[in-house]
Amino acid sequence: MYGLLGYDNICSAMLAFMWITGLLWSAAGADARKPGDEFFSASVYRARCASRCLSLHITRISAAFKHFQSNGSLVWCQNHKQCSKCLEPCRASWDLKENQCQDLCETQFPKKHYECLTSCEFLRSVQMLKPGDCPAAERASGFAAACVESCETDAECTALKKCCPNGCGHTCQIPKNPYKGSPLKPRKELLFVEQASGLLEVRWSSRFNVSVEPVLYVLQRRWNLGIHPSEDDATPWQDIAQVAVERALLSDVRPSRWYQFRVAAVNVHGTRGFTAPSKHFRSSRDPSPPPAPSGLSVSNITEGPDGLLTVRISWTLPTEPDLPVHHYKIYWSWTIPGKSLAPSRRKRRKTSDGARSSVDLEGLQVNSSYSVEVQAVSYWGQIRLKSSKASVQFSTQLHNQTSAAQLTYSNICTADLGLVSMKRAAGALEVGTPYYQDTQLQVRIYWKKRGDAAVNRYHVQWMPEYCSHNRSGAPQKSLTQENFINLPGLLFSCKYRVTVHTLSAKRRSKDESISFLTPSCATLQSKSVKPIACPGDTPPAKVLAKPENLTASFSFHDGNVTARFLWRVSRSQPLQPVTGFQVTWVEVSSASRPNSLPNSIISQSQILPPDRNFLVVSNLRPGTYYRLEVQVITAAGEGPVTKKIFQTPLQQSPEKYERHRQNSPSAISGSTVML
């Protein structure tokens, strides 16, 4: 990530030098190689948006700063209640799409978001309308004068051209005054000062500008690897800074790269484009060795016809090392338990291309313990640079005395993975106890809430590093405003890694990470009172039998009501003989007694034999609602629950009061749910 630091003796005000900290837009959005594209890139739109916000508050800014053309004005705007709302959609973290921009405003500022919405509208307008004025229709010539509708919006026209009327249609034409009000380009000469700490200061200077509106500078760079600089092999242009002063301090310059920079001056009206690419710059520092391979995992164990095994070792490729990895060295050794006290150890090694992230180890033996080490190797000229070694251990064992081998990690107990997470640093992340709920394994991650009021979102990413059952999962991401998050859908018997960082109005925080182990399914099964379906288990047969046609008849005795409930069984299966019924009745409300509880206060349940499809209940309250729940119990398990609500009658007479389900106006239609 691109880190932007303070300058010289005002490091304490480093945010004053960088409008956007840790900024990196996608290469596609920042690629400005096509003529005219640099005028309409996302970074230019955002700079115009920020310049507009500063212009709206220029009177207050001028009163606070002797020179409003400074990064102090940006800091003031970020801390001002109204100006900060205007500035929010101008950030790179916001989506420029109209609906998403407005939705974010309403989420970020629930009560008052007018300033935020107007910035969304401004961004929408600058994307739709290019600067400049359409020429008079009668002055059109050539194809521009053709009586055709060749365009509808400016965005359909290339470079600086606008969609303009010509009297009998619309064509793409070169506008008048396309740079009206835009600041002049900075001078093309850029100065580079590399500090001993490794920081690179980039400086430029501006021509005399008559601009009432504040000017912001967008700094871009591209680079290539190799002995010589090359524009053909360079990356697309990437935005790295947006500042209000004529300098930027960069902390992420890598040795061995040939860099080029360019800068554009932008105000609310637009820009005259970027300067020509600068001369090439390469750091004088020596490159660092490649980082050690991370995320080592073992998977895809297969057995050949000769009884030997093949196992795949995978790792994560490094992101932007100083030098590209030329190749990986893989070492593996194993022990074969024998009769001797010290088992024999053997070693082998092989290499893999630096662009690959996995290797297959062939000819492995069963009932052996293996240790694998992976090392990355890069070249700096004739000098070979090696990373430290990353290692993983596993063992191959015969499973259930069959020829199929089972792969286990020696540093994980596959029978019972611990429920406690790894030890964490004070103030970082905490992992709760994994639990099984809603047919999936879950865990809750906690962290301390930042005291900074500007911190409003936490970005969370998690993925399994390795699993004992060879399964793997893709990284998953989520966004929350709380200081905790539930991670659903976890795999059993895996080691997970969770990373959390904040994204505030000023900066992105450093990543906080923690690892934890999920238990095996067998462990949870042994501790859970509810059934848990483990991977590979045969799912139980679904019980289809359920009660139908629930009816109730009532009679009075000494002021109380006696009810007789009756039902019949549908969908009875020969392979699922009925072994009984579970019947529950519960009072849900009462007309004769106030009830402060929302649901039941009296509940009883009975298990009836299979030949008894009725139940008599005495001492019910008159004029009271009761809920009846009936469930069929079979040899294959329990069926779905059928529910119905009845109301006992108010009349005090010995006559029977019968209410059938199909004729009951007050009865709630029965619903079937799975327990």
N, C-alpha and C positions, 0 to 999 in steps of 0.2 A: 504494500500500500504506500501511497505517496504521502510522506510526512513533511509538513512545512513548519519551520521553526522560526524563532524570533531573530532579530538582527542586532548584532554588536551589543552596545550597552543597554539596549532596551529589550533584552530577552524576556523580561517579566511581562512584557506586553506583546508576546509572540502572536497572539490572536489578532493584534492590530495590523499585522503585516499580511495575514492571509484571510481572505473572505471565506474561502472554503478550505477546511483542513482535511488532510487525508483524502484528497479528491482524485478520483480516476473514473472518467466516463468510458463507456464502451468504445472500442476502436471504431465500430461502425458509425457511431454518432459523431465521432471526432475526426473521421477521415475526410480531409479536405483537399484531396489531390485533384479533383475535377475542378475546372475553372468555375469560379463563382460559388462553389459549395461553402467556402469559408464564411461567406456573408450570411448564410442561413443555417449554421450549425446550432445545436442545442446550447452550446456554451455561449454563443453570441446572443441568443434569445434570453438566456438567464442574466447575462451581463446587462442587457438593455432593461430587463425587468428590475434589477437592483439599482441601476442608475435612475430609473423612474422613481423608486421609493425614496432615494436620497434627494431627488429634486423636489418632491412634495414637502420635505422637511428642511429645505436648504436654509431657511431663515433661522431656525433654531440651531442647525449645525454651525452656521457661520458665527452665531453668537457664542457657541461653545468652543470653537477652534479658530485659531488665527488663519489657518489655511484649510479650507474645507476639503481641498484635494489631498486627503491623507486617509490612511486606514483607520485613523481615529474616528472618522465619520461613520465608517461601517460598524465599528464597535458601539458607537452611540446608538445607531439605528437598531442594532441587535438587542440592546438593553432598553430601548424605548417601547412603551406598551403598544402604541399605534403603528410605529414604523416597523417593529418586528413582525407584526401581523402582515404588513405589506410585503416584507422581505421573505416570508416563509416559503411561498411557492417558487421563489427564484432559486431555491437550493437544488443541488444536483440530485438529492435523494427523493425529490418529488417527481411524480409522473406528469408529463406535460399534456397528457390526454385530458380533454375538457372535463368529462364527467368525473374522472378520478381526482383531478385537481380540486374540483368543487367538493367532492365527498371528503377529501382530506381536510379541507378548510372547516367543514362542519364538525368533523371529528376532533380536530386540533383546538378549535375555538367554538365550543358548543353554543355560547350565548351571543357573542358579538364577533362576527367574522366578515364584516363588510370589506375592510381593507384587504383581507386575504382573497375574497372573491373578485375584487377589482383587478388584482394582480393576475388571477387566472384568466380573466377576460382579456387583459393586456397581452398575456402570452399567446392566447388563442388568436388575437388579431395580428400580432407580428408574424405568426406562422402562416396566416392566410394572405396578408397583404404585404407585398414587397415595397421598399421605399421608392420614392420618386413619383412623378406625375405622368399620366398617359399623355402622349402628344395629341395634337388636334387631329380629328378624324380625317379631315381633308388633306393632311400632310402625309398620310400613309401611302406607301408605294411598294411595288413588287408583291411578294406574297402577303405582306402585312396588309395590303389593300384588298385581298381576295374576299369575296362575299361568302364566307364560310364561318361556321362556329367551330373553330379549331381548339378553343379552350373555354373553360368556365371560371377557373381560379388562377391566381398567380402561381400557385404551386405546380401547375402543369407546365409552366414555362421554364426553360433552362436558364442558368446563370442569373443575370440581373433583369432579364426580360419580364414584363408584366402582361397580364391578359387585358387588352385594351380594345375598346370599340373602334370600328373604322367606318361607321355609317351604315353598313349592311351586314355586319357580323362582328366576331371577336377573334383577334389573332394575337400572338405573342409579339410584342414590340419592345424596343429599347426605350425606357422611360426618360423623361427630362429630369434633371436634377436628382439623380439617384443617391447622391451623397449629401443632400441638403441638410445642414445641421450636424453632420457626422464629424468627429474629430479627425485630424490628420493622422496618417500612419506614423508610428515612432520611427526613428532612424534605424536603418537596417543593421548597424554595427552593434553587436551585443558583446558585453564584457563578462568573462568568467574568472572567478576568484575561488580557488579550491583551498579550503582551510585545513589545518593540521588534523582537526577532528573528523575529517571526511565530508564535511558539509560543503555544498557548492552554492556560491552566491552568483546569481545571474542578474546583470544590470543592463539597462537600456536608457535611452534618452528620447524625449519627445520634441518635435518641432513646436513652434509657437502655435498655440491653439486658442481660438476665440470660441470657447464653449461655455455657455452659461450653465449647462447641466454638468453634474459630476461625471468624470471619465473613469472607467474601469479598464484594466488591462487583463486580457486573457493570454496566458502563456501556454504554448504547446511544445511538444518535443517528439522526436522519433529517434530510433537507434538501430544499429546493426552490429552483429558480431563478426569477428574476423580480424585478420592482420591489417587490412586496409579499410578505410571508410568506403561505403557504397550506398548511394541513394536508391539503387534498384533493389537491393536486398533489405532495405530499411522497413521497419514496422510502419503502420499507418500513424498519422499524427494523433497524438493523445493530449487531452487537456490535463494540465497538472497544477495550475494555479489561477486564481482570479483575485486580483489585488487592486488597490487604489493608489499604489505608489510604483515607482519605476525600478523595482528590484524584487527579487524573491530568493529565499534561502531554501534549498532542497536537501533533504537528508537521505535520499534513497538512490544516489548515483552509484552505479555498480562499475567496478573495474572491468576492463576488457570490452567495454561497449563504446562504440562511436556514436556520440550524441549530436543531434542538430536541434536548434530551438528557433522559434519564431513567436512574435507577439503582435496582438491587435489591440488598438484603442477603440473602446466602445462607449457610447452614451445612449440615452433613451431613443435617439433618432436612428441609430445603427452604427455601422463601421465602414471604413474604407478598405477593410481586408487586413490580412496578415503581412508582416514584413517578409522579405525573401528569406529562405532558410539561411541560418547562420553558418559560419565556418564550423567544421567538426571539432568536437571536444572529446577527449578521453582522459579518464582519471589517471593520475600518476601512481596511484596505489596498486599494490599487487592484489590479485584476486584471492578470495578465500577458497579453501577446499570445499567440495560439495557437501551438503548436509547429509547426515546418515539417513538411510531409507527409513521411512516411518510407516506405521500401519501394517507391519508384517502379519500375514495370515496364512493359514494352511487350509486347503480345500481340494475338492475334486479328486478324492482317492479312488483309484480304479485298480482292478486286479487283472493281470494278463493271464494267458493260457498256461504260462510256466509257473504260475503261483506267485510271481513277483508283483510288487505294487508300484504304481505311479502316483505321485502327489504333486499338487501345484502349490508353489510358494508365490504369494502376491505381495506387493507393496505399493505405496503411494508415491507417484513421481513428484519431485520437488517443484515448487512454483518459483520461477525466476531466480535460479541460482546465478552466482557471478559468472560461471562458465557452464556450458551445457555438459551433461553427463555423457562421457564417451562410451562407457560400458559399466556393467555391474559384475562384480566377482561374487560367486556363490560358493561357500564352503559348507560341507555337511559331514558330520561324523555320527557314528552310531555304536551302540554297545549291544552285544549279544550275550544274554545271561547264560552261563554255562555252569559246569560243576565246580570250577575254580572260584575262589573267593573274590578275585578281581576279574570282572568281565572284560573280554577283549574289546578294544576300541579301534575302529578303522575310520579313515578319512578319504574324502574325495573333493574335487572342486570343478567348477565350470564357469564360463562367462556368458553374459547376455547383453544384447544391444542396449545402449543407453536410453533409447526411446521406448523400450518395453517395460512393463510393470509387473511381469510375472515370468516364472520359469517352471518347467516340469522336471521333477527329479524322478528318474526311472530306475528300475531294478532294486527297489527297496524291499526289505525282508519283513515278514510278519514277526510279531512278538519281539520287537526291538525298540529301543529308545533312541530317538534321533535329535540332534542339535544342528540347527542351520544358522549360518551367519551370512549376511549380505552386505557388501561394501560398494559404494559408488566411486568411480574413477573419472577424473577430468584431466585435460591436458592444457597447459599454459606454455605454448611454444613446445620446447622439448622436455619441459618439466611435468612430471606426473603428480597430480594432486589427488589424495585419497581421503575419503570420509572415514569417520569412525564406523565400526561394524555394528549392525543391528542384528539381533538374534531372536530365535523362537525355538521352542522345544516341543516335541510331540512324540507319541509312542503309537505303535501299530500292534493291535492285539486281535486274536481270533475271537469272534463274537458268537456265543452260543455253540461253540465247537463246530462251526460251519466254515466253509472256505471263504466267506465274505469277511473282510477285515474291517475293524472299527478303528477310527482315528480319534485319538484323545490327546488333549494338551496335558503335558506333564505338570504344568503349573496351575492347572484347574482341576478340581475334583468334580468329575462329570456326574457323580451320583448326587452331589449336593453342593451347588455353587453357593458361596456365601451370600447372605442377604445384606451384608454391610458393605458400603462403598469403600473406595480407597481413601487413605488419609488425605486431608486437604489442608491447604495453607489457610491460616487465620484470615477471615474476612473474604474468602473466595466463595466457592459453591458447596452446597450440601446435597446429599442424595438421601431420600427417604427409603423406606422398605418397599421393595417391589410387591405388588398385590395383583390379584386376579379379579377382574370385575368386567361385566358386560362382555363376557366370552373373550377377553383379551388381557394380556399381561401389561401392566402399567407401572409407572413410578413417578414420583413427584420430585422435582429439582427446586431447591431454594437458593436464594442469594440475598445479600443485604441490599436494601434499597439505597440508592445513591442520594446523598444530601443535596446534590445539585438539582435545583428546581427545573433546570432546562432539560434534564434527562427525562424523556417521556416514552421511550420505546426500548425494549430489550429484544435483540435478535438472538434466537436460540437455534443451534444446529446439532443434530445427534446422528450417529451411525454406529453399527456394530463393527468393531475392529477385527474380531474373529469369533467363531462359534464352534463348539465341539461337534456339532452335527453337520458341518460342512456347508450350511446355508449361509447366505450373505444378504445384506440389505443395502439399499441406496441411501445416501444422506437425505435427511429430512430437515425441514426448516419450519420455524414458526415465529410469530411476532406477538409480544404481549406487553402490556403496560403494568402488569403486576410484578412482584418480586418472587414469583414462583411460576411453575408450569408443569402440567401433566404430560408425560410422554406416553402415548397409547401404542398398542400394536407391537410391543416388543417381542423379540424372539427369545426362546428359552436357551439356557446354557450358553450365553454369549457375554463377551466383554464389550461394553458400550463406552463411547467417548462423547461427552457433551461440551459444547463451546458456547459461551454467552458473551455478547458485547453490547454496549449501549450505543444508541445513535441519538445524540442531542442536537440542539440547535447550533452548537459550536463545533463539535468534534465527534469523531468515533473513538470509543475507548479501546484499550487493548483487550485482547481476547482473554477470558478466564475459562479454564478447562478443568474437567474432572472425569475420571473413569469409574465405572461400577460394573459389577457382575450381576447377571440375572440368574435366578435359580433354575434348576432343571424342572421339567414338568412333573416328574415322579415325586420330587420333593414337595411341590405344591399339592399334588394329589393326596399325599400322605397326611398333610396338615389341614386340608380343607374339608368342611362338612358337606359342601356342595360338589357335585361331580364336575370334573375338569377334563375336557377333551384334549388329549395330547396328540401331537403330530404323529401320524402313523396308526393311531388307534382306529378301530372300526367304529363308526358312529352308531349309537344305539338305534334300534328300529323305532320309528315314530309311532306313538300310540294314537290311533285315530278315534277310538271309541270315546263318545262324549254324551252327557245327558241332554235330552231334548224334551220339549213340551212340558216345561215346569208349570205345575198348577198348584193352587192353594185353596183350601176350604177352611172356614173358620166357624167356631162355636163358642158360646159364652158359658162361663161357670163361675159363680160368686164374683161377678164383676171383672173377671179376667178372661182373656181370649185363649182358646186352644186352637192351634193350627195343624192342619194335616197337609204336608207337602208330598207331591207325587211327581214322578218323572219316568221316562223310558230311555233305553240306551240305543244309540244309533251307531252304525259303522263298526259293529263288533266283528273281530277277526278270529278265525279258528286258531291261529297261532298265538293269539293274545287273549287267552281266556280271562274273563272278569273275575277278580278275586275279592272285590268289595267296593264300597263307595265311601268317600270322605265328604261329609256334609258340615257346613259351617253356616250359622246364622248370626247376624249381628244387627243391633239396633243402630240406626243411623240418625234418627231424629225423633222427637216426642212432642205431641201437642199439649200434653198435660203437665210437662215439666220442662223448664228452660234448660237448654243444653249449651254450655259455652264451648264445648269441643266440636271441631268441625266434622269429625267422623265418629266411629263407633265408640261407645262407652260400655256396652255389654256384648260379649262375644263368647260363643260356645261352639264346640266342634265334636262330631262323633264319627266313628268308623263303623259302617254297617256291613253285614254279610252280603254276598253277591245276589242272593235271592230276595233281598228286601230293597225294593226301589221306592220306598216311601219313608217318611219320618213324621212323628207326632210330637209337637212341642207345646207345652202348657205354660200358663202364667205369662202370656204376652200382654203388653199394654194396649188398650183400645186406642184407635186413632193414631197409631205410631207406624213409622216406616221401618221395615226390616229388609236387610239384604241377605239373600240366600245364595250360597255358593256350593255347587255340587261338582265332584270330580270322580271320574271312573278310575279305579285301581285295577291294573291287569298284571299278568305274570311278566310282561315286558316293561312295566313301568307305569307311570301315571299319565293319564290323558289330560287334555285341555280342560280348563275350568269354565263352567257355564254359570253366569251370574244373573240374578233377577231381583228386582226390588218389589216388595209387596207392602200394602198398607192395611193394617188391621181395621175392622169396621168400628164405628162409634155407636151404633144402635145397640141397646141393651135388651135383647130378646133372645129367647132360646132357639130361634130359627137359625138354621145354618146359613152362613153367608159365603157364597162361593164366587170366586173371581178367577176366570180363566185367562191365561196369558194373551190369547188372541183378542179377547174382549175387554181387557183392562185399560181404561184411559189413563190411569195414573201410573201404570207399570212402565218401567224403563225397559226397552227392548234388550233381550239378553245379548251379552257380548262374550266372545271366547278369547281368552288370552292364554299364553304359554307361561307356566311358572318357571 
